[in-house]
Amino acid sequence: MKLEILNVDQSTWNAWLADMPNAHLLQTWEWGSLKKISGWSSHFFVWRGGGEQPQEMAMVLVRDLPT
């Protein structure tokens, strides 16, 4: 499988996520947008097995630690 870090739009991400067998609410674009309010940034990763459709997906949230 090939890992890709993507700059995707909301509708594409959510459509791919909806096709995943165990998709979770906390991986949606909307959750990432909500977390952005409190200083988090979203990074979108997909693993493809050779076709266009992702085999695995992850939205990773990152923020700086308070000092």
SULCOR-V302395 format. One record per pair of residues at least 24 apart in sequence whose C-alpha atoms are under 10 Angstrom apart, sorted by sequence separation. I is the first residue (numbers start at 0). J is the second residue. D is the distance in whole Angstrom. If there is no record, write none. Layout:
i: {I,I}
j: {J,J}
d: {D,D}
This chain:
i: {38,39,35,37,38,34,35,31,34,35,30,31,34,31,15,26,27,28,30,12,26,27,25,26,12,22,25,26,18,19,22,26,7,18,19,20,22,6,7,18,19,5,6,7,15,16,19,4,5,6,15,4,5,15,16,3,4,5,15,16,3,4,15,16,2,3,4,2,3,1,2,3,12,0,1,2,0,1,2,12,0,1,0,1,0,0,3,2,1,0,1,2,3,4,0,2,4,0}
j: {62,63,60,62,63,60,61,58,61,62,58,59,62,60,45,56,57,58,60,43,57,58,57,58,45,55,58,59,52,53,56,60,42,53,54,55,57,42,43,54,55,42,43,44,52,53,56,42,43,44,53,43,44,54,55,43,44,45,55,56,44,45,56,57,44,45,46,45,46,45,46,47,56,45,46,47,46,47,48,58,47,48,48,49,49,50,53,53,53,53,54,55,56,57,54,56,58,55}
d: {6,8,9,9,8,8,10,8,10,9,10,9,10,7,10,9,10,8,10,8,7,8,10,6,10,10,9,8,9,9,9,10,10,9,8,10,10,8,8,10,8,8,7,10,7,9,8,7,6,9,7,6,6,10,9,8,5,7,10,7,6,7,8,9,7,5,9,6,6,8,4,8,9,10,5,7,6,5,9,10,5,7,5,8,7,10,10,10,10,10,10,9,10,10,8,9,10,9}
